[in-house]
Amino acid sequence: QVQLVESGGGLVQPGGSLRLSCAASGSISKIHGMGWYRQAPGKQRELVAHISGGGTTMYADSVQGRFTISRDNAKNMVYLQMNSLKPEDTAVYYCNSQIATTMTLQDYWGQGTQVTVSS
């Protein structure tokens, strides 16, 4: 069993910052790519940021320069530092990772954490 658990969401004013964390646990052999997605009401889930097993990062154009993804391989954690937040960043944020166990290699998702940017 593998689980991803996000934390760090909340309510923040425009221009503020939040840091999301995601912890992977269970019978993990190796964690490959890790990423953050978000889904706003009435919209499709979209990729926000991704970090490969080797540390290569990529960002959606809408968050480039404001968000930073990082990972701690020793702790099986991935983070998303979000600065200069805008109301349009309001969404449920999901952690995603490609994880190998002794039996499988597959995508896993967290349960999501709400981020609300509002004055």
DRENNUBA-886748 format. One record per residue (C-alpha): residue number from 1; chain; x, y, z. Coordinates in pm, 1 decimal. Layout:
N
+-----+--------+----------+----------+----------+
| num | chaine |        x |        y |        z |
+-----+--------+----------+----------+----------+
| NUM |      A |        X |        Y |        Z |
...
+-----+--------+----------+----------+----------+
This chain:
119
+-----+--------+----------+----------+----------+
| num | chaine |        x |        y |        z |
+-----+--------+----------+----------+----------+
|   1 |      A |      0.0 |      0.0 |      0.0 |
|   2 |      A |    122.6 |    343.6 |    -98.8 |
|   3 |      A |    -29.6 |    667.7 |     21.5 |
|   4 |      A |     25.3 |   1031.8 |    -65.4 |
|   5 |      A |    -88.5 |   1284.1 |    193.4 |
|   6 |      A |    -91.9 |   1657.3 |    124.9 |
|   7 |      A |    -85.5 |   1937.4 |    380.2 |
|   8 |      A |    -40.2 |   2311.9 |    392.3 |
|   9 |      A |   -346.3 |   2444.2 |    214.1 |
|  10 |      A |   -560.2 |   2723.8 |    348.5 |
|  11 |      A |   -691.8 |   3074.5 |    300.4 |
|  12 |      A |   -448.2 |   3347.0 |    199.8 |
|  13 |      A |   -480.8 |   3702.1 |     74.3 |
|  14 |      A |   -374.5 |   3797.0 |   -277.9 |
|  15 |      A |      0.0 |   3846.7 |   -288.4 |
|  16 |      A |     54.6 |   3606.8 |     -2.5 |
|  17 |      A |    240.4 |   3278.2 |     15.2 |
|  18 |      A |    169.6 |   2917.6 |    104.4 |
|  19 |      A |    382.7 |   2605.8 |    111.9 |
|  20 |      A |    224.2 |   2272.3 |     26.1 |
|  21 |      A |    379.2 |   1944.9 |    135.8 |
|  22 |      A |    314.7 |   1591.0 |     20.6 |
|  23 |      A |    441.2 |   1282.9 |    199.7 |
|  24 |      A |    463.1 |    943.9 |     33.3 |
|  25 |      A |    449.9 |    637.2 |    255.5 |
|  26 |      A |    412.6 |    263.0 |    228.0 |
|  27 |      A |    599.4 |    -16.7 |     54.7 |
|  28 |      A |    801.2 |    208.7 |   -173.4 |
|  29 |      A |   1093.9 |     83.6 |   -377.6 |
|  30 |      A |   1157.9 |    398.0 |   -576.7 |
|  31 |      A |    985.5 |    728.9 |   -640.3 |
|  32 |      A |   1017.4 |    861.1 |   -991.7 |
|  33 |      A |    852.0 |   1187.9 |  -1098.5 |
|  34 |      A |    651.5 |   1392.1 |   -850.9 |
|  35 |      A |    410.6 |   1667.5 |   -932.6 |
|  36 |      A |    135.5 |   1901.2 |   -827.9 |
|  37 |      A |   -195.5 |   1938.5 |  -1009.6 |
|  38 |      A |   -489.7 |   2162.3 |   -933.3 |
|  39 |      A |   -857.5 |   2166.9 |  -1010.6 |
|  40 |      A |  -1073.3 |   2475.5 |   -979.9 |
|  41 |      A |  -1453.6 |   2452.1 |   -966.4 |
|  42 |      A |  -1594.9 |   2381.2 |  -1310.0 |
|  43 |      A |  -1253.0 |   2330.9 |  -1466.0 |
|  44 |      A |  -1039.6 |   2034.9 |  -1560.7 |
|  45 |      A |   -750.7 |   1923.0 |  -1347.2 |
|  46 |      A |   -429.0 |   2081.1 |  -1472.2 |
|  47 |      A |    -60.3 |   2023.4 |  -1415.8 |
|  48 |      A |     98.2 |   2297.9 |  -1207.1 |
|  49 |      A |    454.4 |   2175.3 |  -1159.6 |
|  50 |      A |    659.1 |   1857.2 |  -1195.5 |
|  51 |      A |    998.0 |   1742.1 |  -1075.1 |
|  52 |      A |   1170.6 |   1437.2 |  -1218.3 |
|  53 |      A |   1363.7 |   1179.2 |  -1022.8 |
|  54 |      A |   1678.3 |   1359.2 |  -1130.5 |
|  55 |      A |   1551.8 |   1698.0 |  -1014.6 |
|  56 |      A |   1450.6 |   1852.0 |  -1347.2 |
|  57 |      A |   1157.8 |   2086.5 |  -1297.8 |
|  58 |      A |    884.8 |   2220.0 |  -1520.8 |
|  59 |      A |    601.2 |   2462.7 |  -1455.7 |
|  60 |      A |    275.6 |   2570.2 |  -1608.0 |
|  61 |      A |    307.2 |   2910.8 |  -1773.3 |
|  62 |      A |     53.8 |   3054.1 |  -1529.4 |
|  63 |      A |    276.0 |   2985.3 |  -1227.1 |
|  64 |      A |    623.5 |   3022.3 |  -1376.5 |
|  65 |      A |    830.3 |   3255.4 |  -1161.0 |
|  66 |      A |    588.0 |   3243.2 |   -868.6 |
|  67 |      A |    583.6 |   2875.6 |   -767.5 |
|  68 |      A |    876.6 |   2649.3 |   -686.4 |
|  69 |      A |    862.9 |   2270.6 |   -667.0 |
|  70 |      A |   1122.1 |   2075.3 |   -472.3 |
|  71 |      A |   1166.4 |   1729.4 |   -328.2 |
|  72 |      A |   1343.4 |   1558.6 |    -41.6 |
|  73 |      A |   1424.8 |   1206.3 |   -152.9 |
|  74 |      A |   1539.9 |   1098.8 |    192.6 |
|  75 |      A |   1198.3 |   1183.9 |    336.4 |
|  76 |      A |    987.6 |   1086.5 |     32.1 |
|  77 |      A |    847.5 |   1437.5 |     26.3 |
|  78 |      A |    759.8 |   1690.7 |   -242.4 |
|  79 |      A |    687.9 |   2056.0 |   -178.2 |
|  80 |      A |    527.2 |   2344.1 |   -363.7 |
|  81 |      A |    623.9 |   2693.6 |   -251.5 |
|  82 |      A |    362.7 |   2934.3 |   -381.4 |
|  83 |      A |    438.4 |   3307.2 |   -377.6 |
|  84 |      A |    254.2 |   3610.6 |   -512.0 |
|  85 |      A |    -69.5 |   3416.7 |   -501.2 |
|  86 |      A |   -361.0 |   3534.8 |   -712.9 |
|  87 |      A |   -734.4 |   3467.1 |   -681.9 |
|  88 |      A |   -709.8 |   3253.5 |   -995.3 |
|  89 |      A |   -479.0 |   3016.9 |   -806.7 |
|  90 |      A |   -776.5 |   2911.1 |   -596.2 |
|  91 |      A |   -826.5 |   2537.7 |   -640.7 |
|  92 |      A |   -789.0 |   2197.9 |   -482.2 |
|  93 |      A |   -424.1 |   2100.3 |   -517.4 |
|  94 |      A |   -333.0 |   1736.1 |   -565.5 |
|  95 |      A |     -1.8 |   1560.7 |   -526.7 |
|  96 |      A |     85.5 |   1299.2 |   -788.9 |
|  97 |      A |    376.4 |   1060.2 |   -811.2 |
|  98 |      A |    501.9 |    765.6 |  -1013.6 |
|  99 |      A |    604.6 |    510.9 |   -753.8 |
| 100 |      A |    753.0 |    166.8 |   -785.4 |
| 101 |      A |    685.3 |   -103.3 |   -531.4 |
| 102 |      A |    810.7 |   -459.7 |   -549.1 |
| 103 |      A |    500.8 |   -546.6 |   -751.3 |
| 104 |      A |    404.5 |   -244.1 |   -962.8 |
| 105 |      A |    496.5 |     90.5 |  -1111.5 |
| 106 |      A |    199.8 |    323.6 |  -1118.0 |
| 107 |      A |     63.5 |    669.7 |  -1055.7 |
| 108 |      A |    -63.0 |    761.0 |   -712.5 |
| 109 |      A |   -272.2 |   1060.1 |   -606.7 |
| 110 |      A |   -324.1 |   1236.7 |   -278.5 |
| 111 |      A |   -664.2 |   1335.7 |   -147.0 |
| 112 |      A |   -615.7 |   1704.0 |   -225.8 |
| 113 |      A |   -578.4 |   2019.4 |    -21.3 |
| 114 |      A |   -782.9 |   2336.5 |    -69.9 |
| 115 |      A |   -606.3 |   2661.9 |   -149.4 |
| 116 |      A |   -821.6 |   2973.7 |   -144.1 |
| 117 |      A |   -681.8 |   3313.0 |   -241.4 |
| 118 |      A |   -918.5 |   3587.5 |   -140.0 |
| 119 |      A |   -927.8 |   3921.2 |     37.0 |
+-----+--------+----------+----------+----------+
